[in-house]
């Protein structure tokens, strides 16, 4: 049987006769196949669709997914070929199989919203994923046909390539963009272009654009920085700069990057990023800034250091010869000879004004009269006069269209037709734009094929003055409302919000954001949602239960649980008093919103130790949950199961989770969440073997589906298990994986991994490395702006100081941490109350020991009430130490034996070994058991293993080769190790090539192999992980 259409099933591409080898999705062969073909079928239990290349004449076409159902065709943009991973295809299938496809425009009656969305503004398209106008920013603008060669300026630009930065600074209309476009066409380096706008001022937006510009030239570049943008919270500018600099060092060739219209940037964060970037810019990148005025950057220092090449207003002015040559091309030799001298003097070489004059000359029959009028125009109004002259030559309808369009920063024919409200057809608008484009002065094309334009600044300024003077505020507001509606219909949400606000429609802007909350929730796009919320007035957020719930979920993504009760309470009060659709208890949107609130309450209550309340909130969430919301329900199931465990119903918890995991419709990210809940239950129950097994399952699934958060939780949990089993080398590896990818992992997972790595170093007798790790810890936590987590980090520093016999220093850290209550689930590595008890015992005086013993009694009651076997063992071990300090040997041995009985089935080691004071007591227990002829060979063998682990340095456990084989890591060749050592020296790929006398392409191949073998995607992660593995010496 012949397969006539290529299809993807079970992660394999079947592309010809049965019997031919299928291609694994995500491999090099898969991406090669995509480049050569235009369509395929995708079929999975999540759904099915047809994928095809979008109709585009460009060389790098995007792919789209489509599915027809009930006679209606739904589309979903997939992106370029390199983006087509199995995880993306599965997500697309699920999206297109949902009640309404994500990319399908849906019209929803305001009184009856569907269960999958909230009531929205009439202009919104709530099921659409947001789009962007990114492509218009990355195209070099087209140059006009009458460009005059300016060889002397091109030479100066070429000479500047030996430096770091070129600054082209002059007011609007001096030909900055045209000159740079012409120059880029003459050089043999790869080039990237980025046109900036006022809404690019947020650090995340700017970094996204910068990486997109570079990836338009080198598609595989800047992967670490791109991943960073997916994190719930962007780190400070200096951290971003460090990662970006490392990414740029991997760029394989020399490249010129132009940032056009840099005067649009006024963010101090972006300026700081750029300053750091330029200070450490890899040699293969040359940066060009085109701006209307000097940016707040250290230009004087760069001049002194020889980094800066400059072209300014005086350099860019047309000379008389250039003026004559230009006019000859536009108006003919005879008229040029008559007017060149006068126009050069009158315009002072201002190119845009000269172009306006030439356009007027071209359309007048009396050049002398035109010059006479121009001579009598005031100097400061010469440009306005010329624009007025050109406008007067247009038909009244064209003048009206241009005036009303001037309120748009950029536009296309469809948008202009929309804001005109049916006064003119799209075809007529397009014809007008085509004619204006040929004028080469009034509008500027922004891309090659999509038909987007902007006005020349001088022309737009005059048109806007006309608009303000001739059109009422109400009419201008209507124009903005129409623009907002059009942008919303295209999925361009940020632009829709801006125009809604400009029209004075704050509630409409808020409803646009609210309409996309569910999309953000499903895709975990908290950075995007947070950005949209920042565009809204605070009063609009405070008056919308949907937006308050969105803010609450953003807070949980940042790990800031302390702020959640206030926000959730405000949302509930609004739901109780509002007349909107979301306040109707039986309405699907209202039910979903209440379920989302209940989930967050369950989370807050679980982590604050209110187990019964958490259980009730999770049940409430499931009761409120409308049909078809399996993704949301998985959050409720997670906290339902965890709450069951802490109330002593572990079996019920596991039954609930296993039932959900067996659901055939479960999506990969929901499965990952439920598996992680299983891991936490097993961990609290002290079942380390099950923790290892389930974490391995979670890791495999998360790697296959590229679920970063789940992947690094799995690594963390494996690190915890191997640390407890005294397999310190393997533990350090897993902790290091999380730390190396810290900006892709959950902030709590990173903090825990840093704790774990410090403990692993300390257990190996590497005190200085452990101490250095605490510096990394404090730096990381301070970046998160999370005070409770900072207090916990201070407590851990005290814990480590105590392990290094620095009792006074430990006390100082504990003072910083402050007194913390005994509460919560205590499922992580550091518990401040337990550290407090340790320090009280370490002080040794009777009063401190008594206080420590009292605290341990309270802790034991708490952890037993929470059914936390793991922490029960820890508290019992500390109680044994306390009894020893009080000389109560009988109680010591009884408590110690109880701890051992609990710990032996799972093989706990470090809980005992991390307390050297127990060594003598364990020896005494063994001696007494032997003397009394107590027979339990397993317990005795276990006791002997613990005694062997007490004295550092502990044995490594496994060799490097065994570890790499166990973790599925391929061994590195000698050349790859050589490359790795040079990466550790912060050499760029170009510098490595010179060092090894090979090409940059060869270096790129080797670095790619290194990243693949270590399962990382950037040099910083590769170096960090290699040091943990011992492939590189620790610094």
ZAMARGU-4260 file (C-alpha; in steps of 0.2 Angstrom, whole numbers, plus 5000, padded with zeros to 4 digits):
<rodrens>
0) 5000/5000/5000 | 5007/5017/4995 | 5006/5032/5007 | 5001/5046/4995 | 5003/5060/5008
5) 5017/5062/5020 | 5011/5060/5038 | 5017/5061/5056 | 5011/5048/5068 | 5018/5043/5085
10) 5032/5055/5083 | 5038/5048/5066 | 5036/5055/5049 | 5031/5042/5036 | 5035/5050/5019
15) 5035/5037/5005 | 5032/5018/5003 | 5029/5007/5018 | 5045/4999/5022 | 5055/5015/5020
20) 5063/5021/5036 | 5052/5034/5044 | 5060/5050/5050 | 5060/5054/5069 | 5052/5071/5072
25) 5065/5084/5079 | 5081/5076/5070 | 5092/5084/5057 | 5083/5073/5044 | 5066/5080/5049
30) 5072/5098/5047 | 5080/5094/5030 | 5064/5086/5025 | 5054/5101/5030 | 5065/5112/5019
35) 5061/5102/5004 | 5043/5099/5006 | 5027/5109/5008 | 5014/5099/5017 | 5011/5084/5028
40) 4997/5076/5039 | 4998/5076/5058 | 4988/5063/5068 | 4989/5060/5087 | 4977/5056/5101
45) 4978/5075/5104 | 4970/5078/5087 | 4975/5079/5069 | 4978/5093/5056 | 4986/5097/5039
50) 5002/5107/5040 | 5008/5117/5025 | 5020/5131/5021 | 5011/5148/5021 | 5011/5156/5004
55) 5026/5168/5004 | 5039/5172/4991 | 5053/5173/5004 | 5066/5160/5006 | 5062/5156/5024
60) 5043/5152/5024 | 5033/5149/5039 | 5022/5134/5042 | 5003/5134/5046 | 4991/5121/5053
65) 4973/5119/5047 | 4958/5108/5051 | 4941/5108/5044 | 4926/5104/5055 | 4908/5106/5052
70) 4911/5115/5036 | 4922/5128/5045 | 4941/5129/5042 | 4952/5134/5057 | 4970/5140/5055
75) 4985/5140/5067 | 5002/5148/5064 | 5016/5136/5068 | 5032/5147/5063 | 5047/5143/5053
80) 5053/5125/5050 | 5066/5125/5064 | 5051/5128/5077 | 5042/5112/5072 | 5046/5101/5087
85) 5035/5086/5092 | 5029/5097/5107 | 5024/5111/5096 | 5014/5099/5084 | 5005/5091/5099
90) 5000/5108/5106 | 4994/5113/5089 | 4984/5097/5087 | 4976/5100/5104 | 4972/5118/5101
95) 4964/5114/5084 | 4954/5100/5092 | 4947/5111/5107 | 4930/5118/5107 | 4936/5133/5097
100) 4953/5133/5089 | 4965/5145/5096 | 4967/5154/5079 | 4949/5154/5074 | 4940/5170/5075
105) 4925/5168/5085 | 4910/5179/5087 | 4903/5177/5105 | 4886/5185/5110 | 4890/5196/5126
110) 4876/5187/5136 | 4881/5169/5132 | 4900/5167/5132 | 4907/5150/5130 | 4915/5140/5144
115) 4932/5142/5137 | 4932/5161/5138 | 4927/5176/5148 | 4915/5190/5142 | 4925/5202/5131
120) 4924/5218/5122 | 4915/5218/5106 | 4931/5221/5096 | 4941/5207/5104 | 4944/5190/5096
125) 4947/5180/5113 | 4952/5163/5106 | 4965/5170/5095 | 4984/5168/5100 | 4992/5186/5099
130) 5001/5190/5084 | 5015/5203/5081 | 5021/5215/5068 | 5039/5208/5071 | 5042/5205/5053
135) 5041/5224/5049 | 5055/5228/5061 | 5067/5216/5054 | 5067/5221/5036 | 5079/5234/5029
140) 5068/5247/5021 | 5068/5249/5002 | 5078/5263/4995 | 5071/5274/4982 | 5076/5274/4963
145) 5084/5291/4964 | 5097/5288/4977 | 5114/5297/4974 | 5130/5287/4977 | 5139/5294/4992
150) 5156/5285/4991 | 5165/5296/5004 | 5152/5292/5017 | 5152/5273/5013 | 5171/5274/5015
155) 5169/5281/5032 | 5157/5268/5037 | 5169/5254/5031 | 5183/5262/5041 | 5172/5261/5056
160) 5171/5242/5055 | 5188/5241/5064 | 5179/5248/5080 | 5164/5242/5090 | 5151/5255/5087
165) 5145/5267/5073 | 5134/5281/5078 | 5124/5290/5064 | 5116/5305/5072 | 5105/5318/5063
170) 5088/5325/5064 | 5074/5317/5053 | 5076/5318/5035 | 5095/5318/5033 | 5096/5301/5025
175) 5102/5290/5039 | 5092/5275/5035 | 5095/5277/5016 | 5113/5278/5018 | 5114/5263/5030
180) 5104/5252/5018 | 5115/5257/5003 | 5130/5253/5014 | 5124/5236/5019 | 5122/5231/5001
185) 5140/5234/4997 | 5148/5224/5012 | 5152/5206/5011 | 5147/5203/5030 | 5130/5195/5035
190) 5119/5210/5041 | 5104/5211/5053 | 5092/5226/5054 | 5081/5231/5068 | 5069/5246/5067
195) 5064/5252/5084 | 5048/5260/5090 | 5042/5268/5106 | 5033/5252/5112 | 5050/5243/5112
200) 5056/5251/5128 | 5053/5236/5140 | 5069/5226/5142 | 5061/5210/5138 | 5053/5217/5122
205) 5070/5225/5117 | 5080/5208/5120 | 5067/5198/5110 | 5069/5210/5095 | 5088/5210/5096
210) 5088/5191/5097 | 5075/5190/5083 | 5086/5201/5072 | 5101/5190/5074 | 5091/5174/5072
215) 5085/5181/5055 | 5104/5179/5050 | 5109/5165/5061 | 5093/5154/5065 | 5102/5144/5078
220) 5110/5159/5088 | 5105/5166/5104 | 5096/5151/5110 | 5100/5154/5129 | 5094/5172/5128
225) 5078/5166/5119 | 5075/5154/5132 | 5078/5167/5145 | 5063/5177/5138 | 5051/5162/5142
230) 5055/5163/5161 | 5041/5170/5172 | 5053/5185/5177 | 5067/5193/5167 | 5083/5195/5177
235) 5092/5212/5179 | 5100/5220/5163 | 5117/5215/5169 | 5112/5196/5169 | 5104/5197/5153
240) 5119/5206/5145 | 5130/5192/5152 | 5120/5178/5144 | 5118/5188/5128 | 5137/5191/5127
245) 5140/5173/5129 | 5127/5169/5115 | 5135/5182/5103 | 5152/5174/5106 | 5145/5158/5097
250) 5140/5168/5082 | 5150/5159/5068 | 5154/5174/5057 | 5157/5193/5057 | 5140/5202/5057
255) 5134/5220/5057 | 5118/5224/5067 | 5109/5240/5064 | 5098/5248/5077 | 5088/5261/5067
260) 5078/5274/5076 | 5087/5272/5093 | 5080/5289/5098 | 5063/5279/5102 | 5072/5270/5117
265) 5071/5280/5133 | 5072/5265/5145 | 5087/5266/5157 | 5087/5247/5158 | 5089/5245/5139
270) 5102/5259/5139 | 5111/5249/5153 | 5110/5233/5143 | 5117/5241/5128 | 5131/5249/5137
275) 5136/5232/5145 | 5134/5224/5128 | 5146/5236/5120 | 5159/5236/5134 | 5161/5217/5131
280) 5155/5215/5113 | 5163/5200/5104 | 5174/5205/5090 | 5164/5197/5076 | 5149/5209/5080
285) 5149/5227/5074 | 5134/5238/5081 | 5127/5253/5071 | 5115/5265/5080 | 5105/5277/5070
290) 5097/5290/5080 | 5090/5308/5079 | 5099/5314/5095 | 5113/5307/5106 | 5108/5293/5117
295) 5112/5293/5135 | 5127/5281/5132 | 5146/5284/5137 | 5150/5291/5119 | 5165/5301/5126
300) 5173/5286/5133 | 5170/5276/5118 | 5178/5290/5107 | 5194/5290/5119 | 5195/5271/5118
305) 5194/5271/5099 | 5178/5261/5099 | 5167/5274/5091 | 5164/5279/5073 | 5153/5294/5070
310) 5143/5302/5056 | 5133/5317/5061 | 5122/5331/5053 | 5136/5340/5045 | 5142/5324/5037
315) 5126/5319/5030 | 5121/5335/5022 | 5120/5335/5003 | 5134/5345/4995 | 5130/5357/4980
320) 5137/5343/4968 | 5125/5330/4976 | 5111/5342/4976 | 5113/5345/4957 | 5115/5326/4954
325) 5099/5323/4963 | 5089/5336/4955 | 5095/5330/4938 | 5088/5313/4941 | 5071/5320/4948
330) 5067/5335/4938 | 5079/5335/4923 | 5095/5343/4919 | 5089/5360/4914 | 5078/5363/4929
335) 5092/5356/4940 | 5104/5369/4933 | 5092/5383/4937 | 5087/5378/4954 | 5102/5368/4962
340) 5111/5383/4969 | 5096/5391/4977 | 5089/5375/4984 | 5106/5369/4991 | 5107/5386/5000
345) 5089/5386/5006 | 5088/5368/5012 | 5106/5368/5019 | 5108/5350/5012 | 5093/5344/5022
350) 5089/5329/5011 | 5071/5326/5015 | 5067/5344/5012 | 5076/5344/4996 | 5066/5329/4991
355) 5050/5338/4995 | 5056/5353/4985 | 5060/5342/4970 | 5043/5334/4971 | 5035/5351/4971
360) 5046/5357/4956 | 5041/5341/4947 | 5023/5345/4948 | 5024/5364/4944 | 5025/5373/4927
365) 5034/5388/4934 | 5050/5384/4943 | 5055/5402/4945 | 5039/5406/4953 | 5041/5391/4965
370) 5058/5397/4970 | 5052/5414/4973 | 5038/5408/4985 | 5051/5396/4993 | 5063/5411/4996
375) 5050/5420/5006 | 5045/5406/5017 | 5052/5408/5035 | 5067/5396/5038 | 5059/5386/5052
380) 5044/5383/5041 | 5052/5378/5025 | 5048/5360/5027 | 5030/5363/5032 | 5028/5375/5017
385) 5034/5361/5005 | 5023/5348/5013 | 5008/5360/5011 | 5013/5363/4993 | 5013/5344/4990
390) 4997/5341/4999 | 4988/5354/4989 | 4992/5345/4973 | 4982/5330/4980 | 4963/5327/4977
395) 4953/5332/4992 | 4948/5313/4996 | 4967/5308/4996 | 4971/5323/5008 | 4957/5317/5020
400) 4963/5299/5019 | 4981/5305/5023 | 4976/5316/5037 | 4966/5303/5046 | 4979/5290/5043
405) 4992/5301/5052 | 4986/5295/5069 | 4994/5278/5065 | 5012/5274/5068 | 5012/5261/5054
410) 4998/5255/5042 | 4993/5244/5028 | 4978/5246/5016 | 4966/5235/5026 | 4970/5245/5042
415) 4967/5262/5033 | 4951/5256/5025 | 4945/5250/5042 | 4948/5267/5051 | 4940/5276/5036
420) 4924/5267/5041 | 4918/5261/5024 | 4921/5278/5016 | 4933/5270/5004 | 4937/5253/4998
425) 4953/5243/5003 | 4957/5242/4984 | 4956/5261/4982 | 4967/5263/4998 | 4980/5251/4991
430) 4980/5261/4974 | 4983/5277/4984 | 4997/5270/4994 | 5005/5263/4979 | 5005/5280/4971
435) 5012/5288/4987 | 5026/5275/4988 | 5032/5280/4971 | 5034/5298/4977 | 5049/5291/4988
440) 5046/5305/5001 | 5028/5304/5009 | 5027/5286/5015 | 5041/5273/5018 | 5038/5254/5015
445) 5042/5244/5030 | 5044/5227/5022 | 5045/5218/5005 | 5028/5209/5004 | 5016/5212/5018
450) 5012/5230/5013 | 5016/5239/5029 | 5021/5258/5028 | 5024/5273/5039 | 5024/5291/5035
455) 5040/5301/5034 | 5041/5310/5051 | 5040/5328/5043 | 5025/5323/5033 | 5017/5314/5048
460) 5020/5329/5059 | 5011/5341/5048 | 4997/5329/5044 | 4994/5327/5063 | 4993/5346/5066
465) 4980/5346/5052 | 4970/5332/5061 | 4970/5341/5078 | 4965/5357/5070 | 4951/5351/5058
470) 4944/5335/5066 | 4935/5334/5083 | 4941/5325/5098 | 4926/5313/5096 | 4930/5309/5078
475) 4948/5306/5082 | 4943/5294/5096 | 4932/5285/5084 | 4947/5283/5072 | 4957/5275/5087
480) 4942/5264/5091 | 4941/5257/5073 | 4960/5255/5074 | 4959/5245/5090 | 4945/5234/5083
485) 4955/5230/5067 | 4971/5226/5077 | 4961/5215/5089 | 4954/5206/5075 | 4971/5202/5068
490) 4977/5196/5085 | 4988/5211/5087 | 4984/5214/5105 | 4997/5227/5111 | 4992/5238/5097
495) 4974/5236/5100 | 4976/5240/5118 | 4986/5256/5114 | 4973/5263/5102 | 4959/5258/5114
500) 4968/5269/5127 | 4971/5283/5115 | 4952/5283/5111 | 4948/5285/5130 | 4941/5267/5131
505) 4950/5261/5146 | 4937/5247/5150 | 4939/5242/5132 | 4958/5240/5134 | 4955/5230/5150
510) 4943/5219/5141 | 4955/5215/5127 | 4968/5209/5140 | 4955/5199/5150 | 4949/5191/5133
515) 4967/5183/5132 | 4969/5178/5150 | 4964/5160/5146 | 4976/5159/5131 | 4990/5166/5143
520) 4986/5153/5156 | 4986/5138/5144 | 5002/5143/5136 | 5010/5149/5153 | 5014/5166/5144
525) 5015/5175/5161 | 5028/5188/5154 | 5016/5193/5140 | 5001/5194/5152 | 5011/5205/5164
530) 5017/5216/5150 | 4999/5219/5145 | 4993/5223/5163 | 5007/5236/5164 | 4999/5245/5149
535) 4982/5247/5158 | 4978/5260/5172 | 4978/5252/5189 | 4959/5256/5192 | 4955/5245/5177
540) 4964/5230/5184 | 4956/5233/5201 | 4939/5234/5194 | 4940/5217/5184 | 4939/5200/5192
545) 4947/5192/5177 | 4962/5204/5177 | 4964/5202/5196 | 4965/5183/5194 | 4978/5185/5180
550) 4988/5196/5192 | 4986/5182/5205 | 4993/5168/5193 | 5007/5179/5188 | 5012/5181/5207
555) 5012/5162/5209 | 5023/5160/5194 | 5035/5172/5203 | 5033/5162/5219 | 5026/5177/5228
560) 5013/5168/5238 | 5012/5181/5252 | 5003/5193/5241 | 4990/5181/5234 | 4977/5182/5248
565) 4975/5201/5246 | 4972/5199/5227 | 4961/5184/5228 | 4950/5192/5241 | 4948/5207/5230
570) 4943/5196/5215 | 4930/5187/5225 | 4923/5203/5232 | 4921/5209/5214 | 4913/5193/5208
575) 4901/5194/5223 | 4895/5212/5219 | 4898/5214/5200 | 4883/5214/5187 | 4894/5207/5174
580) 4893/5189/5166 | 4908/5183/5177 | 4897/5186/5192 | 4883/5174/5187 | 4887/5158/5197
585) 4881/5145/5184 | 4888/5154/5169 | 4903/5144/5162 | 4915/5159/5162 | 4910/5163/5180
590) 4913/5144/5185 | 4930/5144/5177 | 4935/5160/5186 | 4930/5154/5203 | 4939/5137/5200
595) 4955/5147/5196 | 4953/5157/5212 | 4950/5141/5222 | 4965/5133/5215 | 4976/5147/5221
600) 4968/5147/5238 | 4972/5129/5239 | 4990/5132/5235 | 4992/5146/5248 | 4984/5135/5261
605) 4994/5120/5257 | 5011/5129/5259 | 5005/5138/5274 | 5001/5122/5283 | 4982/5123/5282
610) 4979/5106/5275 | 4960/5104/5278 | 4957/5121/5270 | 4968/5117/5256 | 4959/5101/5253
615) 4942/5110/5253 | 4948/5123/5241 | 4954/5110/5229 | 4938/5101/5230 | 4929/5117/5227
620) 4939/5121/5212 | 4934/5104/5204 | 4916/5107/5208 | 4916/5124/5200 | 4926/5117/5185
625) 4916/5118/5169 | 4917/5104/5156 | 4932/5104/5144 | 4945/5112/5156 | 4956/5097/5159
630) 4971/5108/5159 | 4965/5119/5173 | 4958/5104/5182 | 4976/5096/5183 | 4981/5111/5194
635) 4966/5107/5206 | 4970/5088/5206 | 4988/5092/5210 | 4984/5101/5226 | 4969/5089/5230
640) 4982/5075/5230 | 4995/5084/5240 | 4982/5089/5253 | 4976/5071/5254 | 4994/5066/5258
645) 4997/5079/5272 | 4980/5073/5280 | 4985/5055/5281 | 4977/5049/5265 | 4992/5045/5254
650) 4983/5030/5246 | 4968/5041/5241 | 4980/5054/5234 | 4989/5041/5223 | 4973/5034/5217
655) 4966/5051/5212 | 4982/5054/5202 | 4984/5037/5194 | 4966/5039/5188 | 4969/5056/5180
660) 4985/5049/5173 | 4976/5035/5164 | 4964/5047/5155 | 4968/5045/5137 | 4965/5064/5134
665) 4978/5070/5146 | 4990/5082/5138 | 5009/5080/5141 | 5010/5096/5152 | 4995/5090/5162
670) 5003/5073/5164 | 5020/5081/5169 | 5011/5091/5183 | 5002/5076/5190 | 5018/5066/5190
675) 5027/5080/5199 | 5013/5079/5212 | 5016/5060/5214 | 5035/5064/5216 | 5031/5076/5231
680) 5019/5064/5239 | 5033/5050/5238 | 5046/5062/5245 | 5036/5067/5260 | 5032/5049/5263
685) 5050/5045/5263 | 5049/5033/5248 | 5065/5038/5239 | 5065/5024/5227 | 5048/5029/5221
690) 5054/5047/5220 | 5068/5042/5209 | 5058/5031/5198 | 5044/5044/5195 | 5056/5058/5193
695) 5065/5048/5179 | 5048/5046/5171 | 5044/5065/5173 | 5062/5069/5166 | 5060/5058/5151
700) 5042/5065/5147 | 5048/5083/5150 | 5063/5081/5138 | 5053/5074/5124 | 5040/5088/5125
705) 5052/5102/5129 | 5043/5106/5146 | 5057/5116/5154 | 5049/5119/5171 | 5045/5101/5173
710) 5062/5095/5167 | 5071/5105/5180 | 5060/5100/5194 | 5064/5082/5189 | 5082/5085/5190
715) 5080/5093/5207 | 5071/5079/5214 | 5084/5067/5207 | 5097/5077/5215 | 5088/5076/5232
720) 5087/5057/5231 | 5105/5055/5226 | 5111/5067/5239 | 5102/5057/5253 | 5109/5041/5246
725) 5126/5048/5248 | 5129/5047/5229 | 5136/5065/5230 | 5144/5066/5212 | 5127/5061/5204
730) 5118/5073/5215 | 5129/5087/5211 | 5127/5084/5193 | 5108/5085/5194 | 5108/5101/5205
735) 5121/5109/5193 | 5109/5105/5178 | 5096/5116/5186 | 5108/5130/5191 | 5115/5130/5173
740) 5098/5132/5166 | 5092/5144/5180 | 5082/5156/5169 | 5072/5142/5162 | 5068/5133/5179
745) 5055/5139/5192 | 5064/5151/5204 | 5060/5139/5219 | 5068/5124/5210 | 5084/5135/5207
750) 5085/5140/5225 | 5083/5122/5231 | 5096/5116/5218 | 5109/5129/5225 | 5105/5123/5243
755) 5108/5105/5237 | 5124/5109/5227 | 5131/5118/5243 | 5127/5103/5254 | 5135/5091/5241
760) 5151/5101/5241 | 5151/5101/5260 | 5149/5083/5261 | 5163/5080/5249 | 5174/5091/5260
765) 5174/5105/5248 | 5170/5119/5260 | 5176/5134/5250 | 5166/5128/5235 | 5151/5126/5246
770) 5154/5144/5253 | 5155/5151/5236 | 5139/5142/5231 | 5130/5152/5245 | 5136/5168/5236
775) 5127/5162/5221 | 5112/5159/5231 | 5110/5176/5239 | 5113/5184/5222 | 5100/5174/5214
780) 5087/5176/5228 | 5090/5195/5229 | 5086/5196/5210 | 5069/5188/5213 | 5063/5202/5225
785) 5055/5188/5236 | 5057/5192/5255 | 5051/5176/5262 | 5063/5166/5250 | 5077/5178/5255
790) 5074/5174/5274 | 5075/5156/5270 | 5091/5158/5261 | 5098/5167/5276 | 5093/5152/5286
795) 5102/5141/5274 | 5118/5151/5275 | 5117/5148/5294 | 5114/5130/5292 | 5130/5128/5281
800) 5140/5139/5293 | 5135/5127/5307 | 5141/5112/5296 | 5158/5121/5295 | 5158/5123/5314
805) 5156/5142/5313 | 5143/5143/5327 | 5144/5162/5329 | 5142/5165/5311 | 5128/5154/5310
810) 5119/5164/5324 | 5122/5180/5314 | 5114/5172/5298 | 5099/5166/5309 | 5097/5184/5316
815) 5095/5190/5298 | 5082/5176/5294 | 5072/5182/5309 | 5060/5170/5319 | 5050/5159/5308
820) 5034/5149/5312 | 5033/5130/5312 | 5021/5128/5299 | 5018/5122/5281 | 5022/5106/5272
825) 5041/5106/5274 | 5044/5097/5258 | 5060/5106/5253 | 5078/5105/5258 | 5079/5120/5270
830) 5067/5123/5284 | 5072/5138/5295 | 5064/5131/5311 | 5074/5115/5310 | 5090/5126/5307
835) 5086/5136/5322 | 5085/5120/5332 | 5102/5114/5326 | 5110/5131/5331 | 5102/5131/5348
840) 5109/5113/5351 | 5126/5118/5343 | 5128/5132/5356 | 5129/5118/5369 | 5124/5128/5385
845) 5109/5121/5395 | 5097/5135/5392 | 5100/5134/5373 | 5099/5115/5372 | 5082/5116/5382
850) 5075/5128/5370 | 5081/5118/5356 | 5073/5102/5363 | 5057/5111/5365 | 5057/5117/5347
855) 5061/5100/5341 | 5046/5093/5351 | 5035/5106/5342 | 5043/5101/5326 | 5040/5083/5328
860) 5022/5085/5332 | 5020/5096/5317 | 5029/5084/5304 | 5020/5069/5311 | 5003/5078/5310
865) 5008/5082/5291 | 5012/5064/5289 | 5030/5069/5283 | 5040/5054/5286 | 5056/5062/5278
870) 5056/5077/5290 | 5051/5066/5304 | 5067/5056/5302 | 5077/5073/5302 | 5068/5079/5318
875) 5071/5062/5327 | 5090/5063/5323 | 5091/5080/5330 | 5081/5075/5345 | 5094/5061/5348
880) 5108/5074/5348 | 5098/5085/5360 | 5095/5070/5372 | 5114/5066/5371 | 5118/5084/5376
885) 5107/5082/5391 | 5115/5066/5396 | 5099/5055/5393 | 5107/5040/5384 | 5092/5029/5385
890) 5081/5041/5376 | 5095/5044/5364 | 5096/5026/5359 | 5077/5024/5358 | 5074/5039/5347
895) 5089/5035/5336 | 5083/5017/5333 | 5066/5024/5329 | 5073/5035/5316 | 5083/5021/5308
900) 5068/5010/5307 | 5059/5023/5297 | 5074/5027/5287 | 5081/5010/5282 | 5068/5005/5269
905) 5072/5020/5258 | 5090/5020/5262 | 5092/5038/5270 | 5111/5041/5273 | 5115/5060/5273
910) 5101/5064/5286 | 5112/5054/5298 | 5129/5058/5290 | 5127/5077/5290 | 5127/5076/5309
915) 5145/5070/5314 | 5140/5071/5333 | 5129/5056/5330 | 5145/5045/5325 | 5148/5040/5344
920) 5130/5037/5347 | 5128/5026/5332 | 5143/5016/5337 | 5135/5014/5355 | 5119/5009/5347
925) 5127/4996/5336 | 5137/4989/5352 | 5122/4988/5362 | 5112/4979/5349 | 5126/4967/5347
930) 5128/4964/5366 | 5109/4961/5368 | 5109/4949/5353 | 5096/4959/5344 | 5095/4951/5327
935) 5090/4962/5312 | 5103/4960/5299 | 5096/4973/5287 | 5096/4986/5300 | 5113/4982/5306
940) 5120/4982/5288 | 5111/4999/5286 | 5119/5006/5302 | 5136/5001/5296 | 5134/5010/5279
945) 5129/5026/5288 | 5144/5025/5299 | 5155/5023/5284 | 5147/5039/5277 | 5149/5050/5292
950) 5167/5056/5289 | 5171/5066/5274 | 5177/5066/5261 | 5163/5054/5256 | 5166/5042/5242
955) 5162/5048/5224 | 5150/5033/5222 | 5151/5032/5203 | 5164/5036/5190 | 5162/5050/5177
960) 5160/5037/5164 | 5146/5028/5174 | 5137/5044/5178 | 5137/5050/5160 | 5131/5033/5154
965) 5117/5033/5168 | 5111/5050/5163 | 5111/5047/5144 | 5126/5059/5141 | 5138/5054/5127
970) 5157/5055/5130 | 5167/5070/5123 | 5181/5068/5111 | 5198/5075/5115 | 5195/5090/5102
975) 5178/5093/5110 | 5186/5094/5127 | 5199/5106/5120 | 5184/5117/5114 | 5176/5116/5131
980) 5192/5122/5140 | 5193/5137/5127 | 5174/5141/5130 | 5179/5142/5149 | 5191/5155/5145
985) 5177/5166/5137 | 5185/5165/5120 | 5173/5168/5105 | 5171/5155/5091 | 5182/5166/5080
990) 5196/5167/5094 | 5194/5148/5096 | 5196/5146/5078 | 5212/5156/5078 | 5219/5147/5093
995) 5216/5130/5085 | 5220/5135/5067 | 5203/5129/5061 | 5188/5138/5053 | 5174/5146/5063
1000) 5163/5134/5055 | 5173/5119/5062 | 5172/5127/5079 | 5153/5129/5077 | 5151/5110/5073
1005) 5162/5106/5088 | 5152/5117/5100 | 5136/5111/5094 | 5141/5093/5097 | 5147/5098/5115
1010) 5130/5106/5118 | 5121/5091/5111 | 5131/5078/5121 | 5129/5088/5138 | 5110/5091/5134
1015) 5112/5110/5135 | 5110/5125/5123 | 5123/5138/5127 | 5141/5140/5132 | 5137/5146/5150
1020) 5127/5130/5154 | 5140/5119/5146 | 5154/5126/5156 | 5144/5126/5172 | 5139/5108/5170
1025) 5156/5102/5164 | 5163/5109/5181 | 5151/5099/5190 | 5155/5083/5181 | 5174/5086/5183
1030) 5177/5088/5164 | 5183/5106/5169 | 5193/5112/5184 | 5181/5121/5196 | 5185/5140/5197
</rodrens>
